């Protein structure tokens, strides 16, 4: 199992990637309230599980190989399970498709999060309804959805498949709670804003 083609056991890389992700999360993702901290905790658990399997121990591949009988080499190209499936179904170069789609989504997700954070940071407590907020009410959470979807496409695992819906549900709940709080602070203005602006994803037709 730990032969020449074994591409895992790089726990230094796991720690490095987790620390980089934690820096991004703590800088750009609000965790001011108790619910916000719980949502952030779910996101962190997702990230740790992701990189632990991506570079540490390939638990999902091991289970699929051992119990289901699917022969999956323990190298990084084979770790892109969705890519392998696409290639197996003869739909194209699965690795290339998965990497292209996931990386495009990652760039979009990171941009959405940072764009939303920058506007809120500069607002000094005022209601923000311009920029990316003119299209969606919670760009930072939309960015999280896009980023985690990108990782699910690039490197799906059993652990992240279980955690992903939980992360989504936590941030949906957090967004609803924040809307109640902001409505109390800006009653008329925010209600009008909610009526014209979708919560997470922009209208296709304005």
KESERO-967812 format. One record per residue (C-alpha): x, y, z. Coordinates in nm, 2 decimals. Layout:
- X  Y  Z
...
//
This chain:
- 0.00  0.00  0.00
- 0.29  0.24  0.07
- 0.48  0.15  -0.25
- 0.62  0.38  -0.51
- 0.28  0.49  -0.64
- 0.15  0.58  -0.30
- 0.08  0.95  -0.30
- -0.05  1.01  0.05
- 0.09  1.04  0.40
- 0.20  1.40  0.35
- 0.07  1.54  0.68
- 0.29  1.85  0.65
- 0.09  1.95  0.34
- -0.23  1.87  0.52
- -0.14  2.10  0.81
- -0.02  2.37  0.57
- -0.34  2.36  0.36
- -0.56  2.36  0.67
- -0.37  2.66  0.81
- -0.40  2.86  0.48
- -0.78  2.78  0.48
- -0.82  2.88  0.84
- -0.65  3.22  0.76
- -0.90  3.27  0.48
- -1.20  3.17  0.69
- -1.11  3.38  0.99
- -1.03  3.68  0.78
- -1.32  3.68  0.54
- -1.60  3.48  0.70
- -1.80  3.64  0.98
- -1.82  3.44  1.30
- -1.94  3.71  1.55
- -2.24  3.53  1.69
- -2.28  3.18  1.84
- -2.46  3.05  1.53
- -2.19  3.21  1.31
- -1.92  3.03  1.51
- -2.10  2.70  1.48
- -2.14  2.75  1.11
- -1.77  2.83  1.08
- -1.69  2.52  1.28
- -1.88  2.31  1.03
- -1.69  2.47  0.75
- -1.36  2.41  0.92
- -1.45  2.04  0.98
- -1.53  2.01  0.61
- -1.19  2.16  0.52
- -1.00  1.94  0.76
- -1.17  1.63  0.63
- -1.11  1.73  0.27
- -0.73  1.79  0.30
- -0.68  1.49  0.54
- -0.80  1.26  0.26
- -0.65  1.46  -0.02
- -0.29  1.44  0.12
- -0.30  1.23  0.43
- -0.49  0.91  0.43
- -0.73  0.82  0.14
- -1.00  0.67  0.35
- -1.27  0.69  0.09
- -1.06  0.52  -0.18
- -0.95  0.26  0.08
- -1.31  0.18  0.17
- -1.42  0.16  -0.20
- -1.13  -0.06  -0.28
- -1.15  -0.29  0.02
- -1.53  -0.33  0.07
- -1.68  -0.25  -0.27
- -1.41  -0.42  -0.47
- -1.34  -0.12  -0.70
- -0.97  -0.12  -0.79
- -0.85  0.24  -0.74
- -0.47  0.32  -0.74
- -0.34  0.52  -0.45
- -0.22  0.81  -0.66
- -0.34  1.16  -0.69
- -0.49  1.14  -1.04
- -0.71  0.85  -0.93
- -0.81  1.04  -0.63
- -1.03  1.26  -0.85
- -1.31  1.01  -0.83
- -1.55  1.21  -1.04
- -1.29  1.25  -1.30
- -1.24  0.88  -1.32
- -1.61  0.83  -1.36
- -1.63  1.08  -1.64
- -1.34  0.90  -1.82
- -1.49  0.56  -1.76
- -1.82  0.68  -1.92
- -1.62  0.80  -2.21
- -1.74  1.16  -2.17
- -1.40  1.31  -2.22
- -1.08  1.35  -2.02
- -1.22  1.33  -1.67
- -0.92  1.47  -1.49
- -0.91  1.78  -1.72
- -1.28  1.84  -1.70
- -1.29  1.81  -1.32
- -0.99  2.03  -1.27
- -1.11  2.30  -1.51
- -1.46  2.32  -1.36
- -1.35  2.30  -1.00
- -1.08  2.56  -1.04
- -1.31  2.80  -1.22
- -1.56  2.76  -0.94
- -1.29  2.81  -0.68
- -1.18  3.14  -0.83
- -1.54  3.26  -0.86
- -1.62  3.16  -0.50
- -1.31  3.33  -0.35
- -1.38  3.64  -0.55
- -1.75  3.65  -0.43
- -1.64  3.61  -0.07
- -1.37  3.87  -0.08
- -1.58  4.12  -0.27
- -1.86  4.09  -0.01
- -1.61  4.12  0.27
- -1.45  4.43  0.13
- -1.79  4.62  0.10
- -1.89  4.53  0.45
- -1.55  4.63  0.59
- -1.57  4.97  0.43
- -1.94  5.03  0.52
- -1.87  5.12  0.88
- -2.19  4.97  1.00
- -2.41  5.11  0.72
- -2.64  4.89  0.51
- -2.47  4.77  0.20
- -2.68  4.73  -0.11
- -2.44  4.81  -0.39
- -2.17  4.61  -0.57
- -2.21  4.23  -0.54
- -2.48  4.30  -0.28
- -2.70  4.45  -0.56
- -2.74  4.09  -0.69
- -2.74  3.87  -0.38
- -2.80  3.94  -0.01
- -2.53  3.71  0.13
- -2.23  3.70  -0.11
- -1.99  3.56  0.15
- -2.22  3.26  0.21
- -2.28  3.21  -0.16
- -1.90  3.21  -0.20
- -1.88  2.93  0.06
- -2.14  2.73  -0.13
- -1.94  2.77  -0.45
- -1.60  2.69  -0.30
- -1.72  2.38  -0.12
- -1.90  2.26  -0.44
- -1.57  2.31  -0.63
- -1.40  2.09  -0.37
- -1.67  1.83  -0.39
- -1.63  1.81  -0.77
- -1.25  1.80  -0.75
- -1.21  1.56  -0.46
- -1.53  1.39  -0.34
- -1.50  1.19  -0.02
- -1.74  1.01  0.21
- -1.67  1.24  0.49
- -1.72  1.56  0.29
- -2.04  1.42  0.13
- -2.18  1.38  0.48
- -2.05  1.72  0.60
- -2.14  1.93  0.29
- -2.52  1.94  0.34
- -2.47  2.02  0.70
- -2.24  2.32  0.61
- -2.50  2.44  0.36
- -2.79  2.41  0.61
- -2.59  2.59  0.88
- -2.52  2.89  0.66
- -2.88  2.91  0.53
- -2.99  2.92  0.89
- -2.73  3.18  0.97
- -2.84  3.40  0.68
- -3.20  3.39  0.79
- -3.10  3.49  1.14
- -2.89  3.77  1.02
- -3.18  3.90  0.81
- -3.40  3.92  1.11
- -3.13  4.12  1.30
- -3.07  4.36  1.01
- -3.44  4.41  0.96
- -3.46  4.53  1.32
- -3.18  4.78  1.25
- -3.30  4.90  0.91
- -3.68  4.80  0.90
- -3.81  4.97  0.59
- -3.49  4.99  0.39
- -3.39  4.62  0.44
- -3.74  4.49  0.37
- -3.74  4.67  0.04
- -3.39  4.54  -0.03
- -3.50  4.18  0.04
- -3.80  4.21  -0.20
- -3.57  4.31  -0.50
- -3.26  4.10  -0.42
- -3.23  3.72  -0.40
- -3.08  3.56  -0.09
- -2.80  3.35  -0.24
- -2.81  3.34  -0.62
- -2.88  3.63  -0.86
- -3.18  3.64  -1.09
- -3.10  3.51  -1.43
- -3.35  3.76  -1.58
- -3.35  4.11  -1.42
//
